Amino acid sequence: QVQLVESGGGLVQPGGSLRLSCAASGSIFSIYAMGWYRQAPGKQRELVATISSGGITNYADSVKGRFTISRDNAKNTVYLQMNSLKPEDTAVYYCNAYYSGSYSTHDYWGQGTQVTVSS
């Protein structure tokens, strides 16, 4: 089992920055691929960014060049640095931990943190 707790959301003006954190506990953090997803009102949940256990990153086109995902395996934490925020980035942001091995697949989600970009 993996427990994920997000933090760092809030209200920010357009053009501002926020850093989200996701602290993981309960299992071997380093073997999991980690990701950030978001869900805006009335829309489906969408991928924002992922980082593999080996540090390979992937971003949605809408956030490339503005968001950076990183992980600190010593602290069991994954981060999402969000710069140049736009109103369309407003959503609940969810942390995800995913592992697929020879015998099992594990997929865990945090409770979400609200990000609101508004003047």
C-alpha positions as CSV (number, residue, x, y, z in Angstrom):
1,Q,0.0,0.0,0.0
2,V,1.1,3.6,-0.8
3,Q,-0.4,6.6,0.8
4,L,-0.1,9.9,-1.0
5,V,-0.7,13.3,0.5
6,E,-0.6,16.4,-1.8
7,S,0.1,19.9,-0.6
8,G,0.9,23.4,-2.0
9,G,-2.3,24.3,-3.8
10,G,-4.0,27.6,-3.5
11,L,-5.1,30.8,-5.2
12,V,-2.6,32.5,-7.5
13,Q,-2.8,35.3,-10.0
14,P,-2.2,34.7,-13.7
15,G,1.5,34.6,-14.4
16,G,2.3,33.5,-10.9
17,S,3.9,30.3,-9.6
18,L,3.1,27.4,-7.3
19,R,4.9,24.3,-6.2
20,L,2.9,21.2,-5.4
21,S,4.3,18.4,-3.3
22,C,3.2,14.9,-2.9
23,A,4.6,12.9,0.0
24,A,4.4,9.1,-0.2
25,S,4.5,6.6,2.5
26,G,4.0,2.9,3.0
27,S,6.1,1.3,0.3
28,I,9.3,1.5,-1.7
29,F,8.8,4.9,-3.3
30,S,11.7,4.7,-5.7
31,I,10.2,1.8,-7.8
32,Y,7.1,3.8,-8.6
33,A,6.5,6.0,-11.6
34,M,4.9,9.2,-10.3
35,G,2.5,11.5,-12.0
36,W,0.4,14.6,-11.6
37,Y,-3.0,14.7,-13.1
38,R,-5.7,17.4,-12.9
39,Q,-9.5,17.6,-13.2
40,A,-11.3,20.9,-13.9
41,P,-15.0,21.2,-13.2
42,G,-17.1,19.4,-15.8
43,K,-14.0,17.9,-17.5
44,Q,-12.3,14.5,-17.4
45,R,-9.1,14.0,-15.4
46,E,-6.1,14.6,-17.6
47,L,-2.4,13.9,-17.4
48,V,-0.2,16.8,-16.5
49,A,3.3,15.3,-16.1
50,T,4.9,12.0,-15.2
51,I,8.3,10.9,-14.0
52,S,9.6,7.4,-14.2
53,S,11.5,5.5,-11.5
54,G,14.6,6.3,-13.6
55,G,13.8,10.0,-13.8
56,I,12.4,10.2,-17.4
57,T,9.8,13.0,-17.6
58,N,6.8,13.5,-19.8
59,Y,4.5,16.5,-20.1
60,A,1.2,17.4,-21.5
61,D,1.6,19.8,-24.4
62,S,-0.4,22.4,-22.6
63,V,2.2,22.7,-19.8
64,K,5.4,22.1,-21.6
65,G,7.9,24.8,-20.8
66,R,5.9,26.1,-17.8
67,F,5.7,23.1,-15.5
68,T,8.5,20.9,-14.1
69,I,8.1,17.6,-12.4
70,S,10.8,16.2,-10.1
71,R,11.3,13.6,-7.4
72,D,13.4,13.2,-4.3
73,N,13.6,9.5,-3.5
74,A,15.4,10.2,-0.2
75,K,12.3,12.2,0.9
76,N,9.7,10.0,-0.8
77,T,8.3,13.1,-2.4
78,V,7.4,14.2,-5.9
79,Y,7.1,17.9,-6.9
80,L,5.4,19.9,-9.6
81,Q,6.8,23.4,-10.1
82,M,4.2,25.4,-12.0
83,N,5.2,28.7,-13.5
84,S,3.5,31.2,-15.8
85,L,0.1,29.9,-14.5
86,K,-3.0,30.6,-16.6
87,P,-6.7,30.6,-15.7
88,E,-7.1,27.4,-17.6
89,D,-4.7,25.6,-15.2
90,T,-7.4,25.9,-12.6
91,A,-8.3,22.4,-11.4
92,V,-7.9,19.9,-8.7
93,Y,-4.4,18.4,-9.0
94,Y,-3.9,14.7,-8.1
95,C,-0.8,12.8,-7.4
96,N,-0.5,9.2,-8.7
97,A,1.9,6.4,-8.0
98,Y,2.1,3.5,-10.5
99,Y,4.0,0.3,-10.6
100,S,3.6,-2.7,-12.9
101,G,5.7,-5.8,-12.3
102,S,5.8,-9.3,-13.4
103,Y,3.2,-10.4,-10.9
104,S,1.2,-7.4,-9.9
105,T,0.2,-3.8,-10.8
106,H,-0.3,-1.1,-8.3
107,D,-2.0,2.2,-8.9
108,Y,-2.6,4.8,-6.1
109,W,-4.1,8.3,-5.9
110,G,-3.9,11.1,-3.5
111,Q,-6.9,13.1,-2.3
112,G,-6.1,16.1,-4.5
113,T,-5.2,19.7,-4.0
114,Q,-7.1,22.7,-5.5
115,V,-5.2,25.1,-7.7
116,T,-7.1,28.3,-8.7
117,V,-5.6,30.8,-11.1
118,S,-7.6,34.0,-11.0
119,S,-7.1,37.8,-10.7
